[in-house]
Amino acid sequence: MMRFGFHISIAGDLSKAADRASHLSCQTIQIFAGNPRGWKSRDLDPGKAFALREALHQKGISPLFVHMPYLPNLAARDDALYEKSIQVLCEMLRRSDMLGASGLVTHPGHGGFGNENKSDQKVSDAINRALGVVRNDVKILLENTAGQGREIGSRFDRIGTLLEKVNDQGRVGICLDTAHAFAAGYDLSTRKGLDLALREFGRTIGRDRLCLLHLNDSKAPLGSKVDRHWHIGEGLIGTDGIQRIVNHPLLKGLPAIMETPKKSEDDDIRNMQTVCRLAAG
């Protein structure tokens, strides 16, 4: 059975994330390890990082995932932006290791070359450089995108080609976002569409690379290329679609992080109750 959780805030005190996660009945969590909307973050206190690791262990919450900040672009055409993005990737790999995270989730980036191969090469080069500098056990998990604007990484075959160019194959994997895949044209709302998508994923990327699900319903239509997460079972993937996803034999045992809209804690509680009911059913 999947392990369900949410992206949890670290506001106030890093160690409080464990209590917040436990209150929401999380079995796994994702966090930011610094400022999500800036280039600079305060130093990560080793004592607080250790306290979070211990608290999560005591509560049986695992694995932990870290998400990259929003500003870096691993496919950037501008040299200064590209170098700064690689520096942040290296720093977040170090922080992820301090926190005991299994993976660091990152979007491939936005291409600006008018050439798919060149954009993909920039991303794989950035990953190779970061993994060459920071040597630990944290995996970089590329997240598929909706394909909005100049986003790269919405099609499984392109992601597979990009990953083939990474030198250290043991330290890369995939985070599959269900809302992004639906918006990119993979019809996860039907049994046939889900089976076809997973078959294509296995053929072009490899099922063994799938380390994490971002389990989100979609408010945006199929193939719209619009990134709009929605509450579990209330979007266009729908109750039946989500139920098939969480019970699919090829996805069995995966950690699944929900990034559903949150106006209050009640939203998270409702989404957790819904997904657990669908998994049990």
C-alpha positions in Angstrom: 0.0 0.0 0.0 1.2 3.5 -0.7 2.5 5.8 2.0 0.6 9.1 2.0 1.7 12.5 3.1 1.8 16.2 2.4 4.2 19.0 1.7 4.7 20.3 5.2 5.6 23.9 6.3 8.8 24.4 8.2 7.8 27.9 9.3 8.9 28.9 12.8 11.0 25.9 13.7 12.2 23.1 11.5 11.5 20.4 14.1 7.8 21.4 14.3 7.3 19.8 10.8 7.2 16.4 12.5 4.3 17.4 14.8 2.4 19.0 11.9 2.9 15.9 9.8 1.8 13.6 12.6 -1.3 15.6 13.3 -2.3 15.1 9.6 -1.7 11.3 9.8 1.2 11.6 7.3 3.3 8.5 6.7 5.8 10.4 4.5 6.5 14.1 4.0 8.1 16.7 1.7 9.5 20.0 2.9 11.6 22.9 1.6 15.0 23.0 3.2 15.3 26.8 2.9 13.7 29.9 1.4 11.4 28.6 -1.5 11.1 31.9 -3.2 14.6 33.4 -2.8 18.2 32.6 -3.8 19.6 32.8 -0.3 18.6 30.8 2.8 19.7 30.9 6.4 22.2 28.3 7.4 20.7 25.0 8.3 21.2 24.4 12.0 22.7 20.9 12.4 21.0 20.5 15.8 17.5 21.3 14.4 18.2 19.0 11.4 19.0 16.2 13.7 16.0 16.9 15.9 13.7 16.7 12.9 15.3 13.4 11.8 14.8 11.9 15.3 11.2 13.2 15.6 10.2 11.7 12.2 11.9 8.4 13.2 10.0 8.3 16.5 6.7 9.0 14.7 7.4 6.4 12.0 7.2 9.0 9.2 9.4 8.1 6.3 10.8 8.7 3.7 11.4 12.4 3.8 11.8 14.4 0.6 13.1 17.9 0.0 11.8 20.1 -2.8 14.0 22.6 -4.6 13.2 26.3 -4.4 11.3 27.9 -7.3 13.8 30.3 -8.8 16.6 27.9 -10.1 16.4 26.9 -13.8 18.6 24.0 -14.7 17.9 24.7 -18.4 18.7 28.4 -18.3 20.2 30.1 -21.3 21.6 32.9 -19.3 25.0 31.8 -17.9 24.8 33.7 -14.6 21.3 32.2 -13.9 22.5 28.7 -14.9 25.5 28.8 -12.6 23.5 30.2 -9.7 20.9 27.4 -10.3 23.6 24.7 -10.1 25.0 26.3 -6.8 21.5 26.0 -5.3 21.2 22.4 -6.5 24.5 21.6 -4.7 23.4 23.4 -1.6 20.1 21.6 -1.4 21.8 18.2 -2.0 23.9 19.0 1.1 20.9 20.1 3.2 18.9 17.1 2.1 21.7 14.8 3.4 21.8 16.6 6.7 18.0 16.1 7.0 18.2 12.4 6.1 16.1 12.9 3.0 15.9 10.1 0.4 15.4 12.5 -2.6 15.6 16.1 -3.7 12.7 16.9 -6.1 13.4 19.4 -8.9 11.7 20.6 -12.0 13.8 20.2 -15.2 13.5 23.9 -16.0 12.4 26.2 -18.7 14.1 26.0 -22.1 15.2 29.1 -24.0 17.1 27.7 -27.0 14.3 26.7 -29.4 16.1 23.4 -29.5 14.9 20.5 -27.3 18.2 18.6 -27.4 20.2 21.6 -26.2 17.8 22.3 -23.3 17.9 18.7 -22.2 21.7 18.7 -22.4 21.8 21.8 -20.1 19.8 19.9 -17.5 21.8 16.7 -17.6 25.1 18.7 -17.5 23.8 20.6 -14.4 22.9 17.3 -12.7 26.3 15.8 -13.6 28.1 18.8 -12.2 26.1 18.8 -8.9 26.5 15.1 -8.4 30.2 15.4 -9.0 30.6 18.1 -6.4 28.2 16.7 -3.7 28.8 13.0 -3.1 26.2 11.6 -0.8 23.3 9.1 -1.0 20.5 11.7 -1.9 18.9 11.1 -5.3 17.9 13.9 -7.6 14.3 13.3 -8.6 13.2 15.0 -11.8 9.5 16.0 -11.7 7.5 15.8 -14.8 5.8 19.1 -15.8 2.5 20.1 -17.3 4.4 21.6 -20.3 3.1 25.2 -19.7 5.0 27.9 -21.6 8.6 26.9 -22.2 8.6 24.1 -19.5 10.6 21.0 -20.5 10.0 17.5 -19.1 6.3 17.0 -19.8 6.7 14.0 -22.1 8.1 10.7 -20.8 10.3 10.0 -23.8 12.1 13.3 -23.4 12.7 12.7 -19.6 14.1 9.3 -20.4 16.5 10.7 -23.0 17.6 13.4 -20.5 18.3 10.8 -17.8 20.4 8.7 -20.1 22.9 11.5 -20.2 23.4 11.4 -16.4 26.7 9.8 -15.4 25.8 8.5 -12.0 22.6 6.5 -12.8 22.2 5.4 -9.2 21.6 8.9 -8.0 18.7 10.0 -10.3 15.1 9.1 -10.3 11.6 10.4 -11.1 8.8 12.1 -9.2 5.6 11.6 -11.1 3.1 14.3 -10.6 -0.4 13.1 -11.6 -1.9 16.5 -12.2 1.0 17.5 -14.4 0.8 14.3 -16.4 -2.9 14.7 -16.9 -2.5 18.3 -18.1 0.3 17.2 -20.4 -2.0 14.8 -22.2 -1.8 11.5 -20.3 -5.4 10.5 -19.5 -5.1 9.2 -15.9 -8.8 9.4 -15.4 -9.6 6.2 -17.3 -8.3 2.7 -16.8 -7.0 2.5 -20.3 -5.3 5.8 -20.1 -3.6 5.0 -16.9 -2.4 1.7 -18.2 -1.1 3.3 -21.4 0.7 6.0 -19.5 2.4 3.6 -17.2 3.3 1.4 -20.1 4.9 4.4 -21.8 6.7 5.4 -18.6 8.2 1.9 -18.2 9.3 1.8 -21.9 10.9 5.2 -22.1 12.0 5.9 -18.5 11.9 2.6 -16.6 9.6 1.7 -13.7 12.6 1.2 -11.4 13.3 5.0 -11.7 10.0 5.9 -10.2 10.7 6.9 -6.6 7.8 9.2 -5.6 4.3 10.3 -6.6 3.0 13.8 -6.3 -0.6 12.7 -5.9 -2.8 15.6 -7.1 -6.1 15.9 -8.9 -6.3 18.4 -11.7 -8.5 21.4 -12.1 -7.2 21.9 -15.6 -8.5 19.9 -18.6 -6.7 16.9 -20.2 -3.9 18.1 -22.5 -4.4 21.8 -21.5 -0.7 22.2 -20.3 -2.0 24.2 -17.4 -0.7 23.4 -13.9 -3.7 23.5 -11.5 -3.6 21.1 -8.7 -7.0 20.2 -7.1 -8.5 18.3 -4.2 -8.3 14.5 -4.3 -11.3 13.1 -6.2 -12.8 16.6 -6.9 -10.9 17.4 -10.1 -11.0 16.0 -13.6 -9.0 12.9 -12.8 -11.8 12.2 -10.4 -12.6 9.7 -7.7 -12.4 6.6 -9.9 -9.2 7.8 -11.5 -7.4 8.5 -8.2 -8.7 5.2 -6.8 -7.1 3.3 -9.7 -3.9 5.2 -9.3 -3.4 4.5 -5.6 -4.3 0.8 -6.1 -2.4 0.1 -9.3 -0.1 -2.9 -8.9 2.8 -1.1 -10.7 2.6 1.8 -8.2 2.3 -0.4 -5.1 4.3 0.7 -2.1 5.3 4.1 -3.4 5.4 7.2 -1.2 2.7 9.7 -2.4 2.9 13.4 -1.5 -0.3 15.5 -1.9 0.2 19.1 -2.9 -3.5 19.9 -2.9 -4.9 23.5 -2.2 -4.9 24.5 1.4 -7.0 27.3 2.8 -7.0 25.7 6.2 -5.9 22.5 7.9 -9.3 21.1 7.3 -8.5 20.8 3.6 -5.5 18.6 4.3 -7.5 16.5 6.8 -10.3 16.0 4.2 -7.8 15.0 1.4 -6.1 12.5 3.7 -9.4 11.0 4.7 -10.4 10.7 1.0 -7.2 9.2 -0.3 -7.1 6.6 2.6 -10.7 5.6 1.9 -10.0 5.2 -1.8 -6.8 3.1 -1.1 -8.8 0.9 1.3 -11.6 0.5 -1.3 
